[in-house]
Amino acid sequence: MKRLFLSLLALCVCFAQTPVPRGRGAPPDSEEDLRFPNGKSQRDEIIKADHQKNVQEAIDLAKIAQDLKSDLEKSDKNIVSVKSIKQTEEIEKLARSIRARLKRY
């Protein structure tokens, strides 16, 4: 049993040390910086759009969290509304979306 556990642990350590390329298959340094006809960098425009979307979703997330807080303060301690549960799911969804975009860079 110990031998099996140690061999699995060694296998996990070996795979954990392998570098994983970021992005969609290739490291960002190997990609050529594409330009639009107006001279702007495609990568810069994507980053700008992602930033604007992150800011908007963060505003939405804060608003939903504030609504959830007020709903929880108003409700009875023994009752949880379906609306509150849906709000927590929306908060999770927005947080995952923001985190995924931030991890790209």
KAPE-V552832 format. One record per backbone hydrogen bond with DSSP energy under -0.5 kcal/mol. NH is the residue of the N-H (numbers start at 0). CO is the residue of the C=O. E is the energy in kcal/mol with one decimal. If there is no record, write none. Layout:
nh = (NH & NH)
co = (CO & CO)
e = (E & E)
//
This chain:
nh = (4 & 5 & 6 & 7 & 8 & 9 & 10 & 11 & 12 & 13 & 14 & 15 & 16 & 17 & 20 & 29 & 30 & 30 & 33 & 35 & 38 & 41 & 44 & 45 & 46 & 47 & 48 & 49 & 50 & 51 & 52 & 53 & 54 & 55 & 56 & 57 & 58 & 59 & 60 & 61 & 62 & 63 & 64 & 65 & 66 & 67 & 68 & 69 & 70 & 71 & 72 & 73 & 74 & 78 & 84 & 85 & 86 & 87 & 88 & 89 & 90 & 91 & 92 & 93 & 94 & 95 & 96 & 97 & 98 & 99 & 100 & 101 & 102 & 103 & 103 & 104)
co = (0 & 1 & 2 & 3 & 4 & 5 & 6 & 7 & 8 & 9 & 10 & 11 & 12 & 14 & 18 & 26 & 26 & 27 & 31 & 39 & 35 & 33 & 40 & 41 & 42 & 43 & 44 & 45 & 46 & 47 & 48 & 49 & 50 & 51 & 52 & 53 & 54 & 55 & 56 & 57 & 58 & 59 & 60 & 61 & 62 & 63 & 64 & 65 & 66 & 67 & 68 & 69 & 70 & 75 & 80 & 81 & 82 & 83 & 84 & 85 & 86 & 87 & 88 & 89 & 90 & 91 & 92 & 93 & 94 & 95 & 96 & 97 & 98 & 99 & 100 & 101)
e = (-2.3 & -2.8 & -2.2 & -2.3 & -2.4 & -2.4 & -2.1 & -2.4 & -2.2 & -2.0 & -2.1 & -2.0 & -1.1 & -0.8 & -0.5 & -1.2 & -0.6 & -0.6 & -0.8 & -2.9 & -2.3 & -2.7 & -1.9 & -2.1 & -2.5 & -2.4 & -2.4 & -2.6 & -2.4 & -2.3 & -2.3 & -2.6 & -2.5 & -2.3 & -2.7 & -2.3 & -2.0 & -2.3 & -2.8 & -2.4 & -2.1 & -2.6 & -2.5 & -2.2 & -2.4 & -2.6 & -2.3 & -2.3 & -2.4 & -2.6 & -2.1 & -1.7 & -1.9 & -1.1 & -1.5 & -2.5 & -2.2 & -2.1 & -1.9 & -2.1 & -2.3 & -2.3 & -2.3 & -2.5 & -2.5 & -2.5 & -2.1 & -2.5 & -2.6 & -2.5 & -1.9 & -2.3 & -2.0 & -0.7 & -0.7 & -1.1)
//
